[in-house]
Amino acid sequence: VSSMQPANFAKDQKLPLTLSWVPGPSTVSYDLYIWDSTATQPATPFAANLTQVSYVVPKNALTYNKTYKWRIVSKNPCAQTAGPVQSFRIIPLPDLVVSDVQAPATVNSGETITISWKVTNVGPGSTFTDDRWFDGVYFALDTISDFRGSPNWNPSSWSSLTANGRPLLLGKKLRPTALDSGEFYTSSLSFTLPKEYSFPVYVYVITDNEHPNWKILQASVANDTARKKDPVVINLSPTPDLRIDSVVAPVTAFSGSTVNLTYQVKNYGVVTPAGSVWTDSVFYSQNPLWDRNSAIPLMLPKADGSYYPNAVNAHVTDTAQLLPNVTRTKSVNVVIPNYLFGTWFIYVKTNADTKTKLYEGALAENNVNRAQIQVILTPTPKLTINALSVQATAASTTQPFSINWNVHNDGFRDNIEKARGHYFTMGTCRVSCGPNAPSNSICVASSIEKDSVVFGSSYWLDKVYISTDSTGLNTANARLLTEIKHGTQYSGIYAPIITCPANYSRKLNVDNVIEPNGNYPKTAGFNLPSDLAPGKYYIYVHTNAAKDVFEYPGTPQIERSASITIERPDVVVSSIAAPSNSTGGQTITIAYNVTNNGLGSVFNHVRKDQLYSSNFPAFDASATLLSTKTVSETIGAGSTVPQSFSYQLPPSTSGARYFYVVTNFDSSFRETAYTNNRSTAAATLVMAAVPSDLTVTSVQLPDTV
């Protein structure tokens, strides 16, 4: 062989290393020998019977910073020839050492500390020019910490109680350039301590702090980690201590009214940090001891004086610094819900919002105070049903049915959280003319001259049920027939009123105002369910069933109708007919009559009939389903309606064929009996169709093509 590469005496060779050569004549295979330059050539080749003219020495096959000799022996079946001996030296590796880890001996929580360290390359070689690595900085709770697992990355969740042996990664710093043998660099990292830290920690620095697959080549990794000898003692910083010193509320208030609260916040701790934000929240509860689980947020009144829905929780946000021992007086308007009465407690909690919470440490749980208030229930409506009439006292399943009832208010007006109505006195006002108006035009539009504010509309729901129980409504055994709305839900929510040009006309939100002694008649129409069993039934109407209107004491107001006797139909195929004779291929009509033998009628209800064909005069499993038809029609009790099927006989059919019709086969409506829905047989004698006999009588071709 010749031209062996790398060249003889080559230095700083990296692994993996490619060895190559130019072959001699008549060579079949090669043996490669590699050995320590201070030793003799071994008898066993490093790699034997190679058929290529190159070989890659694996990464871990040779020792770094050492000289090796190598040669190639060329072979064929007749002889072998040893090539020349050359040498190369594997590159020396770096060895990074961390030292001089510096950090403050004592710090306060919440402060930002700086940690510095030094990294020196004590190895014989330099890091590669394209090497990049990170130095990781950690907190640990002991002097023998295990960094093999995943560290904690979240300072807020790491403490002396939750660490469980896992160090906390403070951050990593990139070393972007190579480091020659004997050189060093210094680096530092700043870290802001969580405000709740109050325990000693050890500071560790690990150089080349990467996953093993991404580490740089070093002579050793044993000294990649260093620790500050003594721990950093973290003391808990003094914190603000916000407290509610007093809450002043009216002694009494009506439910649904807006009241003003005045309260005082005092800082018993250090000054609140500049730029900090905290929020005070307001709650109500019947518990004289603060319990957030039983306390309910109060709401702010809306700009238009309404309260429902989507009102905002009552709160006061503070952004100004509060000095030690300084008191700040605040006030806020809140709405007392319209269903409250009795003795209640209004609580004000300062620094209550967890999203903008000011850190108070162990002093965060003393920031609530309360005022007692006697809530007087604003008189409420009492919606009753004083009349209920039904269309008839005898009816059938599927029958359209109607009822009428009247809701009477035996109580007072509906407060519904200050929903308001408006009666407008209309007028005109001058407005800007359009671009196409003639010059000197005067343009006018409707305007609102006067807005008379009154009680607004209410919304509630009446539910209509049918039941066999005459003793009272039990929804477990009753069926809901329909729901009837009074008014429009959330009709008290509307765009701001504009006077010129007017965006409303004459009235707004007054279509269903609950007045004392007011009457609210309603009518409901529905179809009696098709699957009701025959028997005696009652219609029940439950007004304000969902309690959309607040009533006190809120006893359910339900009215029952007189009894209604409901019957089912019983449809049968009373007759069926088919042509006595027919021919294969012919379309025939099978006519049949459906008779209702039941006491109940069918009212324009869907019915599905099926047509079957058989070779036998008695219906059995061999019968073939030919067609299904769907009709919607009325069949009175004792009445008959005609129907028919059209069917084309297959041309090959011959002999007697029998047809059957099954009416209401899927019980689209329930009947008193189901065994009588199939007809008797209608027979036709079919003569086979005469086969066609096609013949070619002439063929025409063009004279030329």
PyMOL commands that set and color helices and strands:
alter all, ss='L'
color gray80, all
select helices_A, chain A and resi 155-157+212-214+354-356+361-363+416-418
alter helices_A, ss='H'
color red, helices_A
select strands_A, chain A and resi 2-5+10-13+17-22+29-36+47-50+54-57+67-75+80-82+86-90+96-102+106-108+112-121+133-140+168-175+184-192+200-206+225-227+232-235+242-248+252-254+258-267+278-285+296-297+315-318+327-335+342-349+368-376+383-390+394-396+400-409+420-431+443-455+460-467+479-486+507-508+519-527+535-543+557-560+564-567+571-577+581-583+587-596+602-614+624-635+640-648+655-662+682-687
alter strands_A, ss='S'
color yellow, strands_A
deselect
rebuild
show_as cartoon
